[in-house]
Amino acid sequence: MRDQTGRRRAVGKALTALLPMAPYADTEPIRAEALAQHMRTLPPSVAVWLAAVAHIRHVHTDYETLLAEGYDRDAARFFVIDRINEVLTSWRATRLLDPDDAEI
């Protein structure tokens, strides 16, 4: 139990540090995903980053529409990277996606 509380606290700190101006309606799903079982082996800051990028991609971009139109995952991710960075910037994120990074 103590380990779960420590992890929860660390994820909360990482979320606040990475996305200080993110709305509560967005931070809670990001927090939940960062605390998911499949993220337990990752450092809290990495789990929060991955959860945040995935959340923004699926909720705040046309990613799902692009997939439905037949674009493959990599192409769809390429086309939404600018929008993801816009959202991250509006939330005063301390990090942005690099378009040249192979893993986005």
BADRENGU-83755 format. One record per atom (N, C-alpha, C): residue number from 0; x, z, y. Coordinates in Angstrom, 3 decimals, decimal comma. Example, Ala and Ser with C-alpha at 12.3 -4.5 7.8 and 13.67 -1.06 7.14 Angstrom:
<recs>
{dose = 0; c1 = 13,190; c3 = 7,800; c2 = -5,690}
{dose = 0; c1 = 12,300; c3 = 7,800; c2 = -4,500}
{dose = 0; c1 = 13,200; c3 = 7,800; c2 = -3,300}
{dose = 1; c1 = 12,850; c3 = 7,080; c2 = -2,250}
{dose = 1; c1 = 13,670; c3 = 7,140; c2 = -1,060}
{dose = 1; c1 = 12,900; c3 = 7,870; c2 = 0,030}
</recs>
This chain:
<recs>
{dose = 0; c1 = 0,827; c3 = 0,000; c2 = -1,190}
{dose = 0; c1 = 0,000; c3 = 0,000; c2 = 0,000}
{dose = 0; c1 = 0,872; c3 = 0,000; c2 = 1,255}
{dose = 1; c1 = 1,915; c3 = 0,819; c2 = 1,263}
{dose = 1; c1 = 2,795; c3 = 0,905; c2 = 2,420}
{dose = 1; c1 = 3,469; c3 = -0,449; c2 = 2,681}
{dose = 2; c1 = 3,830; c3 = -1,159; c2 = 1,599}
{dose = 2; c1 = 4,457; c3 = -2,468; c2 = 1,753}
{dose = 2; c1 = 3,506; c3 = -3,459; c2 = 2,432}
{dose = 3; c1 = 2,223; c3 = -3,424; c2 = 2,050}
{dose = 3; c1 = 1,238; c3 = -4,312; c2 = 2,653}
{dose = 3; c1 = 1,062; c3 = -3,996; c2 = 4,133}
{dose = 4; c1 = 1,058; c3 = -2,724; c2 = 4,477}
{dose = 4; c1 = 0,919; c3 = -2,335; c2 = 5,880}
{dose = 4; c1 = 2,132; c3 = -2,776; c2 = 6,676}
{dose = 5; c1 = 3,315; c3 = -2,628; c2 = 6,105}
{dose = 5; c1 = 4,535; c3 = -3,082; c2 = 6,769}
{dose = 5; c1 = 4,528; c3 = -4,582; c2 = 6,972}
{dose = 6; c1 = 4,098; c3 = -5,311; c2 = 5,984}
{dose = 6; c1 = 4,021; c3 = -6,773; c2 = 6,088}
{dose = 6; c1 = 3,004; c3 = -7,163; c2 = 7,160}
{dose = 7; c1 = 1,851; c3 = -6,507; c2 = 7,150}
{dose = 7; c1 = 0,807; c3 = -6,783; c2 = 8,143}
{dose = 7; c1 = 1,334; c3 = -6,543; c2 = 9,561}
{dose = 8; c1 = 2,039; c3 = -5,454; c2 = 9,738}
{dose = 8; c1 = 2,605; c3 = -5,119; c2 = 11,051}
{dose = 8; c1 = 3,658; c3 = -6,157; c2 = 11,464}
{dose = 9; c1 = 4,508; c3 = -6,554; c2 = 10,523}
{dose = 9; c1 = 5,557; c3 = -7,546; c2 = 10,821}
{dose = 9; c1 = 4,945; c3 = -8,903; c2 = 11,167}
{dose = 10; c1 = 3,895; c3 = -9,291; c2 = 10,467}
{dose = 10; c1 = 3,216; c3 = -10,555; c2 = 10,769}
{dose = 10; c1 = 2,571; c3 = -10,473; c2 = 12,152}
{dose = 11; c1 = 1,970; c3 = -9,345; c2 = 12,474}
{dose = 11; c1 = 1,377; c3 = -9,165; c2 = 13,801}
{dose = 11; c1 = 2,401; c3 = -9,281; c2 = 14,915}
{dose = 12; c1 = 3,556; c3 = -8,672; c2 = 14,718}
{dose = 12; c1 = 4,624; c3 = -8,767; c2 = 15,719}
{dose = 12; c1 = 5,126; c3 = -10,203; c2 = 15,852}
{dose = 13; c1 = 5,300; c3 = -10,877; c2 = 14,726}
{dose = 13; c1 = 5,765; c3 = -12,269; c2 = 14,757}
{dose = 13; c1 = 4,741; c3 = -13,172; c2 = 15,439}
{dose = 14; c1 = 3,473; c3 = -12,916; c2 = 15,189}
{dose = 14; c1 = 2,404; c3 = -13,702; c2 = 15,805}
{dose = 14; c1 = 2,404; c3 = -13,520; c2 = 17,318}
{dose = 15; c1 = 2,537; c3 = -12,293; c2 = 17,764}
{dose = 15; c1 = 2,578; c3 = -12,008; c2 = 19,203}
{dose = 15; c1 = 3,816; c3 = -12,611; c2 = 19,853}
{dose = 16; c1 = 4,937; c3 = -12,541; c2 = 19,172}
{dose = 16; c1 = 6,177; c3 = -13,083; c2 = 19,724}
{dose = 16; c1 = 6,144; c3 = -14,616; c2 = 19,782}
{dose = 17; c1 = 5,616; c3 = -15,241; c2 = 18,749}
{dose = 17; c1 = 5,621; c3 = -16,699; c2 = 18,674}
{dose = 17; c1 = 4,536; c3 = -17,341; c2 = 19,533}
{dose = 18; c1 = 3,340; c3 = -16,740; c2 = 19,538}
{dose = 18; c1 = 2,188; c3 = -17,339; c2 = 20,214}
{dose = 18; c1 = 1,516; c3 = -16,321; c2 = 21,135}
{dose = 19; c1 = 2,181; c3 = -15,927; c2 = 22,200}
{dose = 19; c1 = 1,660; c3 = -14,828; c2 = 23,023}
{dose = 19; c1 = 0,312; c3 = -15,090; c2 = 23,691}
{dose = 20; c1 = -0,053; c3 = -16,330; c2 = 23,927}
{dose = 20; c1 = -1,304; c3 = -16,633; c2 = 24,620}
{dose = 20; c1 = -2,346; c3 = -17,306; c2 = 23,721}
{dose = 21; c1 = -2,151; c3 = -17,253; c2 = 22,421}
{dose = 21; c1 = -3,118; c3 = -17,865; c2 = 21,508}
{dose = 21; c1 = -4,422; c3 = -17,076; c2 = 21,534}
{dose = 22; c1 = -5,559; c3 = -17,766; c2 = 21,528}
{dose = 22; c1 = -6,848; c3 = -17,083; c2 = 21,519}
{dose = 22; c1 = -7,071; c3 = -16,322; c2 = 20,213}
{dose = 23; c1 = -7,820; c3 = -15,239; c2 = 20,315}
{dose = 23; c1 = -8,125; c3 = -14,407; c2 = 19,142}
{dose = 23; c1 = -8,784; c3 = -15,239; c2 = 18,039}
{dose = 24; c1 = -9,653; c3 = -16,164; c2 = 18,414}
{dose = 24; c1 = -10,338; c3 = -17,001; c2 = 17,421}
{dose = 24; c1 = -9,353; c3 = -17,839; c2 = 16,606}
{dose = 25; c1 = -8,178; c3 = -18,066; c2 = 17,142}
{dose = 25; c1 = -7,152; c3 = -18,810; c2 = 16,417}
{dose = 25; c1 = -6,151; c3 = -17,880; c2 = 15,741}
{dose = 26; c1 = -5,840; c3 = -16,758; c2 = 16,378}
{dose = 26; c1 = -4,824; c3 = -15,882; c2 = 15,792}
{dose = 26; c1 = -5,280; c3 = -15,235; c2 = 14,490}
{dose = 27; c1 = -6,562; c3 = -14,946; c2 = 14,386}
{dose = 27; c1 = -7,021; c3 = -14,283; c2 = 13,161}
{dose = 27; c1 = -6,922; c3 = -15,167; c2 = 11,921}
{dose = 28; c1 = -7,318; c3 = -16,444; c2 = 11,968}
{dose = 28; c1 = -7,089; c3 = -17,293; c2 = 10,787}
{dose = 28; c1 = -5,596; c3 = -17,514; c2 = 10,502}
{dose = 29; c1 = -4,800; c3 = -17,590; c2 = 11,562}
{dose = 29; c1 = -3,354; c3 = -17,746; c2 = 11,374}
{dose = 29; c1 = -2,788; c3 = -16,497; c2 = 10,699}
{dose = 30; c1 = -3,198; c3 = -15,331; c2 = 11,178}
{dose = 30; c1 = -2,749; c3 = -14,070; c2 = 10,581}
{dose = 30; c1 = -3,142; c3 = -13,999; c2 = 9,104}
{dose = 31; c1 = -4,385; c3 = -14,347; c2 = 8,813}
{dose = 31; c1 = -4,863; c3 = -14,300; c2 = 7,425}
{dose = 31; c1 = -4,047; c3 = -15,222; c2 = 6,527}
{dose = 32; c1 = -3,750; c3 = -16,406; c2 = 7,003}
{dose = 32; c1 = -2,956; c3 = -17,350; c2 = 6,207}
{dose = 32; c1 = -1,519; c3 = -16,856; c2 = 6,034}
{dose = 33; c1 = -0,949; c3 = -16,298; c2 = 7,090}
{dose = 33; c1 = 0,427; c3 = -15,788; c2 = 7,005}
{dose = 33; c1 = 0,516; c3 = -14,611; c2 = 6,032}
{dose = 34; c1 = -0,582; c3 = -13,896; c2 = 5,848}
{dose = 34; c1 = -0,606; c3 = -12,761; c2 = 4,922}
{dose = 34; c1 = -1,026; c3 = -13,154; c2 = 3,507}
{dose = 35; c1 = -1,358; c3 = -14,420; c2 = 3,302}
{dose = 35; c1 = -1,805; c3 = -14,889; c2 = 1,988}
{dose = 35; c1 = -0,703; c3 = -14,712; c2 = 0,942}
{dose = 36; c1 = -1,143; c3 = -14,600; c2 = -0,272}
{dose = 36; c1 = -0,222; c3 = -14,342; c2 = -1,387}
{dose = 36; c1 = 0,905; c3 = -15,373; c2 = -1,476}
{dose = 37; c1 = 0,590; c3 = -16,647; c2 = -1,263}
{dose = 37; c1 = 1,624; c3 = -17,687; c2 = -1,409}
{dose = 37; c1 = 2,665; c3 = -17,640; c2 = -0,296}
{dose = 38; c1 = 2,444; c3 = -16,845; c2 = 0,747}
{dose = 38; c1 = 3,404; c3 = -16,715; c2 = 1,843}
{dose = 38; c1 = 4,234; c3 = -15,434; c2 = 1,733}
{dose = 39; c1 = 3,973; c3 = -14,601; c2 = 0,743}
{dose = 39; c1 = 4,597; c3 = -13,282; c2 = 0,634}
{dose = 39; c1 = 6,121; c3 = -13,323; c2 = 0,507}
{dose = 40; c1 = 6,647; c3 = -14,390; c2 = -0,044}
{dose = 40; c1 = 8,102; c3 = -14,452; c2 = -0,237}
{dose = 40; c1 = 8,838; c3 = -14,916; c2 = 1,018}
{dose = 41; c1 = 8,086; c3 = -15,383; c2 = 2,006}
{dose = 41; c1 = 8,700; c3 = -15,877; c2 = 3,245}
{dose = 41; c1 = 8,849; c3 = -14,749; c2 = 4,260}
{dose = 42; c1 = 9,847; c3 = -14,835; c2 = 5,122}
{dose = 42; c1 = 9,928; c3 = -13,873; c2 = 6,218}
{dose = 42; c1 = 8,672; c3 = -14,001; c2 = 7,091}
{dose = 43; c1 = 8,208; c3 = -12,913; c2 = 7,688}
{dose = 43; c1 = 6,992; c3 = -12,970; c2 = 8,500}
{dose = 43; c1 = 7,018; c3 = -14,051; c2 = 9,578}
{dose = 44; c1 = 8,143; c3 = -14,235; c2 = 10,242}
{dose = 44; c1 = 8,206; c3 = -15,238; c2 = 11,308}
{dose = 44; c1 = 8,007; c3 = -16,652; c2 = 10,763}
{dose = 45; c1 = 8,535; c3 = -16,925; c2 = 9,597}
{dose = 45; c1 = 8,370; c3 = -18,247; c2 = 8,977}
{dose = 45; c1 = 6,927; c3 = -18,429; c2 = 8,509}
{dose = 46; c1 = 6,364; c3 = -17,401; c2 = 7,907}
{dose = 46; c1 = 4,974; c3 = -17,477; c2 = 7,450}
{dose = 46; c1 = 4,029; c3 = -17,726; c2 = 8,623}
{dose = 47; c1 = 4,257; c3 = -17,048; c2 = 9,736}
{dose = 47; c1 = 3,413; c3 = -17,234; c2 = 10,917}
{dose = 47; c1 = 3,583; c3 = -18,649; c2 = 11,462}
{dose = 48; c1 = 4,806; c3 = -19,132; c2 = 11,541}
{dose = 48; c1 = 5,045; c3 = -20,486; c2 = 12,057}
{dose = 48; c1 = 4,333; c3 = -21,529; c2 = 11,202}
{dose = 49; c1 = 4,498; c3 = -21,452; c2 = 9,893}
{dose = 49; c1 = 3,866; c3 = -22,424; c2 = 9,002}
{dose = 49; c1 = 2,342; c3 = -22,340; c2 = 9,085}
{dose = 50; c1 = 1,820; c3 = -21,127; c2 = 9,126}
{dose = 50; c1 = 0,373; c3 = -20,937; c2 = 9,222}
{dose = 50; c1 = -0,156; c3 = -21,461; c2 = 10,552}
{dose = 51; c1 = 0,583; c3 = -21,231; c2 = 11,627}
{dose = 51; c1 = 0,151; c3 = -21,690; c2 = 12,953}
{dose = 51; c1 = 0,121; c3 = -23,206; c2 = 13,028}
{dose = 52; c1 = 1,164; c3 = -23,847; c2 = 12,559}
{dose = 52; c1 = 1,221; c3 = -25,316; c2 = 12,613}
{dose = 52; c1 = 0,108; c3 = -25,918; c2 = 11,754}
{dose = 53; c1 = -0,105; c3 = -25,375; c2 = 10,570}
{dose = 53; c1 = -1,171; c3 = -25,892; c2 = 9,705}
{dose = 53; c1 = -2,543; c3 = -25,674; c2 = 10,346}
{dose = 54; c1 = -2,757; c3 = -24,497; c2 = 10,916}
{dose = 54; c1 = -4,043; c3 = -24,212; c2 = 11,565}
{dose = 54; c1 = -4,294; c3 = -25,184; c2 = 12,713}
{dose = 55; c1 = -3,324; c3 = -25,356; c2 = 13,575}
{dose = 55; c1 = -3,482; c3 = -26,264; c2 = 14,709}
{dose = 55; c1 = -3,730; c3 = -27,683; c2 = 14,212}
{dose = 56; c1 = -2,971; c3 = -28,103; c2 = 13,218}
{dose = 56; c1 = -3,114; c3 = -29,464; c2 = 12,685}
{dose = 56; c1 = -4,545; c3 = -29,716; c2 = 12,198}
{dose = 57; c1 = -5,097; c3 = -28,754; c2 = 11,476}
{dose = 57; c1 = -6,415; c3 = -28,954; c2 = 10,867}
{dose = 57; c1 = -7,574; c3 = -28,679; c2 = 11,825}
{dose = 58; c1 = -7,380; c3 = -27,802; c2 = 12,805}
{dose = 58; c1 = -8,487; c3 = -27,397; c2 = 13,672}
{dose = 58; c1 = -8,463; c3 = -28,076; c2 = 15,037}
{dose = 59; c1 = -7,284; c3 = -28,348; c2 = 15,570}
{dose = 59; c1 = -7,174; c3 = -28,818; c2 = 16,946}
{dose = 59; c1 = -6,698; c3 = -30,260; c2 = 17,092}
{dose = 60; c1 = -6,615; c3 = -30,994; c2 = 16,000}
{dose = 60; c1 = -6,172; c3 = -32,394; c2 = 16,080}
{dose = 60; c1 = -7,115; c3 = -33,289; c2 = 15,267}
{dose = 61; c1 = -6,827; c3 = -34,573; c2 = 15,286}
{dose = 61; c1 = -7,601; c3 = -35,561; c2 = 14,515}
{dose = 61; c1 = -7,017; c3 = -35,788; c2 = 13,120}
{dose = 62; c1 = -6,231; c3 = -34,853; c2 = 12,644}
{dose = 62; c1 = -5,545; c3 = -34,993; c2 = 11,354}
{dose = 62; c1 = -6,522; c3 = -35,328; c2 = 10,223}
{dose = 63; c1 = -7,590; c3 = -34,566; c2 = 10,112}
{dose = 63; c1 = -8,556; c3 = -34,785; c2 = 9,022}
{dose = 63; c1 = -9,207; c3 = -36,166; c2 = 9,141}
{dose = 64; c1 = -9,502; c3 = -36,586; c2 = 10,363}
{dose = 64; c1 = -10,088; c3 = -37,906; c2 = 10,594}
{dose = 64; c1 = -9,124; c3 = -39,009; c2 = 10,165}
{dose = 65; c1 = -7,858; c3 = -38,837; c2 = 10,517}
{dose = 65; c1 = -6,855; c3 = -39,832; c2 = 10,129}
{dose = 65; c1 = -6,743; c3 = -39,938; c2 = 8,612}
{dose = 66; c1 = -6,774; c3 = -38,806; c2 = 7,931}
{dose = 66; c1 = -6,733; c3 = -38,831; c2 = 6,464}
{dose = 66; c1 = -7,958; c3 = -39,552; c2 = 5,907}
{dose = 67; c1 = -9,120; c3 = -39,263; c2 = 6,491}
{dose = 67; c1 = -10,356; c3 = -39,900; c2 = 6,028}
{dose = 67; c1 = -10,336; c3 = -41,405; c2 = 6,277}
{dose = 68; c1 = -9,609; c3 = -41,840; c2 = 7,289}
{dose = 68; c1 = -9,499; c3 = -43,266; c2 = 7,587}
{dose = 68; c1 = -8,474; c3 = -43,972; c2 = 6,709}
{dose = 69; c1 = -7,790; c3 = -43,223; c2 = 5,859}
{dose = 69; c1 = -6,873; c3 = -43,837; c2 = 4,914}
{dose = 69; c1 = -5,395; c3 = -43,674; c2 = 5,204}
{dose = 70; c1 = -5,064; c3 = -43,010; c2 = 6,298}
{dose = 70; c1 = -3,652; c3 = -42,756; c2 = 6,568}
{dose = 70; c1 = -3,106; c3 = -41,780; c2 = 5,535}
{dose = 71; c1 = -1,860; c3 = -41,965; c2 = 5,132}
{dose = 71; c1 = -1,267; c3 = -40,989; c2 = 4,230}
{dose = 71; c1 = -0,883; c3 = -39,745; c2 = 5,028}
{dose = 72; c1 = -0,579; c3 = -38,684; c2 = 4,325}
{dose = 72; c1 = -0,309; c3 = -37,387; c2 = 4,951}
{dose = 72; c1 = 0,814; c3 = -37,456; c2 = 5,980}
{dose = 73; c1 = 1,906; c3 = -38,118; c2 = 5,646}
{dose = 73; c1 = 3,044; c3 = -38,191; c2 = 6,565}
{dose = 73; c1 = 2,701; c3 = -38,965; c2 = 7,833}
{dose = 74; c1 = 1,989; c3 = -40,068; c2 = 7,689}
{dose = 74; c1 = 1,601; c3 = -40,855; c2 = 8,863}
{dose = 74; c1 = 0,645; c3 = -40,062; c2 = 9,748}
{dose = 75; c1 = -0,332; c3 = -39,413; c2 = 9,131}
{dose = 75; c1 = -1,288; c3 = -38,607; c2 = 9,900}
{dose = 75; c1 = -0,569; c3 = -37,483; c2 = 10,648}
{dose = 76; c1 = 0,381; c3 = -36,848; c2 = 9,991}
{dose = 76; c1 = 1,146; c3 = -35,777; c2 = 10,653}
{dose = 76; c1 = 1,951; c3 = -36,326; c2 = 11,822}
{dose = 77; c1 = 2,508; c3 = -37,504; c2 = 11,667}
{dose = 77; c1 = 3,269; c3 = -38,121; c2 = 12,752}
{dose = 77; c1 = 2,384; c3 = -38,347; c2 = 13,974}
{dose = 78; c1 = 1,181; c3 = -38,834; c2 = 13,753}
{dose = 78; c1 = 0,293; c3 = -39,160; c2 = 14,866}
{dose = 78; c1 = -0,273; c3 = -37,939; c2 = 15,587}
{dose = 79; c1 = -0,246; c3 = -36,774; c2 = 14,967}
{dose = 79; c1 = -0,813; c3 = -35,585; c2 = 15,626}
{dose = 79; c1 = 0,253; c3 = -34,639; c2 = 16,181}
{dose = 80; c1 = 1,513; c3 = -34,957; c2 = 16,025}
{dose = 80; c1 = 2,566; c3 = -34,029; c2 = 16,449}
{dose = 80; c1 = 2,513; c3 = -33,730; c2 = 17,952}
{dose = 81; c1 = 2,221; c3 = -34,729; c2 = 18,776}
{dose = 81; c1 = 2,147; c3 = -34,477; c2 = 20,222}
{dose = 81; c1 = 1,007; c3 = -33,519; c2 = 20,556}
{dose = 82; c1 = -0,127; c3 = -33,696; c2 = 19,901}
{dose = 82; c1 = -1,264; c3 = -32,791; c2 = 20,147}
{dose = 82; c1 = -0,932; c3 = -31,374; c2 = 19,682}
{dose = 83; c1 = -0,268; c3 = -31,237; c2 = 18,553}
{dose = 83; c1 = 0,140; c3 = -29,911; c2 = 18,082}
{dose = 83; c1 = 1,033; c3 = -29,252; c2 = 19,123}
{dose = 84; c1 = 1,992; c3 = -29,993; c2 = 19,649}
{dose = 84; c1 = 2,888; c3 = -29,441; c2 = 20,669}
{dose = 84; c1 = 2,140; c3 = -29,094; c2 = 21,962}
{dose = 85; c1 = 1,109; c3 = -29,854; c2 = 22,304}
{dose = 85; c1 = 0,290; c3 = -29,517; c2 = 23,473}
{dose = 85; c1 = -0,390; c3 = -28,165; c2 = 23,287}
{dose = 86; c1 = -0,955; c3 = -27,947; c2 = 22,109}
{dose = 86; c1 = -1,618; c3 = -26,669; c2 = 21,829}
{dose = 86; c1 = -0,591; c3 = -25,549; c2 = 21,832}
{dose = 87; c1 = 0,537; c3 = -25,759; c2 = 21,176}
{dose = 87; c1 = 1,585; c3 = -24,740; c2 = 21,167}
{dose = 87; c1 = 2,035; c3 = -24,403; c2 = 22,589}
{dose = 88; c1 = 2,172; c3 = -25,398; c2 = 23,425}
{dose = 88; c1 = 2,575; c3 = -25,174; c2 = 24,818}
{dose = 88; c1 = 1,511; c3 = -24,381; c2 = 25,573}
{dose = 89; c1 = 0,253; c3 = -24,718; c2 = 25,370}
{dose = 89; c1 = -0,820; c3 = -23,996; c2 = 26,062}
{dose = 89; c1 = -0,890; c3 = -22,536; c2 = 25,611}
{dose = 90; c1 = -0,435; c3 = -22,254; c2 = 24,411}
{dose = 90; c1 = -0,400; c3 = -20,880; c2 = 23,897}
{dose = 90; c1 = 0,923; c3 = -20,194; c2 = 24,228}
{dose = 91; c1 = 1,770; c3 = -20,855; c2 = 25,006}
{dose = 91; c1 = 3,081; c3 = -20,335; c2 = 25,410}
{dose = 91; c1 = 3,968; c3 = -20,035; c2 = 24,200}
{dose = 92; c1 = 3,912; c3 = -20,945; c2 = 23,230}
{dose = 92; c1 = 4,724; c3 = -20,778; c2 = 22,020}
{dose = 92; c1 = 6,202; c3 = -20,779; c2 = 22,369}
{dose = 93; c1 = 6,957; c3 = -20,030; c2 = 21,607}
{dose = 93; c1 = 8,399; c3 = -19,958; c2 = 21,818}
{dose = 93; c1 = 9,132; c3 = -21,058; c2 = 21,064}
{dose = 94; c1 = 8,370; c3 = -21,907; c2 = 20,388}
{dose = 94; c1 = 8,952; c3 = -22,973; c2 = 19,586}
{dose = 94; c1 = 7,972; c3 = -24,137; c2 = 19,556}
{dose = 95; c1 = 8,483; c3 = -25,353; c2 = 19,454}
{dose = 95; c1 = 7,655; c3 = -26,546; c2 = 19,313}
{dose = 95; c1 = 8,117; c3 = -27,327; c2 = 18,097}
{dose = 96; c1 = 7,279; c3 = -28,249; c2 = 17,654}
{dose = 96; c1 = 7,675; c3 = -29,119; c2 = 16,555}
{dose = 96; c1 = 8,646; c3 = -30,180; c2 = 17,066}
{dose = 97; c1 = 9,597; c3 = -30,493; c2 = 16,250}
{dose = 97; c1 = 10,560; c3 = -31,549; c2 = 16,565}
{dose = 97; c1 = 10,105; c3 = -32,819; c2 = 15,861}
{dose = 98; c1 = 9,789; c3 = -33,873; c2 = 16,597}
{dose = 98; c1 = 9,314; c3 = -35,114; c2 = 15,959}
{dose = 98; c1 = 10,325; c3 = -35,712; c2 = 14,977}
{dose = 99; c1 = 11,581; c3 = -35,376; c2 = 15,115}
{dose = 99; c1 = 12,602; c3 = -35,912; c2 = 14,201}
{dose = 99; c1 = 12,781; c3 = -35,068; c2 = 12,949}
{dose = 100; c1 = 12,097; c3 = -33,933; c2 = 12,882}
{dose = 100; c1 = 12,186; c3 = -33,062; c2 = 11,709}
{dose = 100; c1 = 11,390; c3 = -33,687; c2 = 10,565}
{dose = 101; c1 = 11,984; c3 = -33,779; c2 = 9,423}
{dose = 101; c1 = 11,326; c3 = -34,408; c2 = 8,271}
{dose = 101; c1 = 10,181; c3 = -33,558; c2 = 7,739}
{dose = 102; c1 = 10,221; c3 = -32,270; c2 = 7,923}
{dose = 102; c1 = 9,206; c3 = -31,366; c2 = 7,395}
{dose = 102; c1 = 8,300; c3 = -30,853; c2 = 8,487}
{dose = 103; c1 = 7,245; c3 = -31,602; c2 = 8,804}
{dose = 103; c1 = 6,298; c3 = -31,140; c2 = 9,820}
{dose = 103; c1 = 4,957; c3 = -30,878; c2 = 9,269}
</recs>
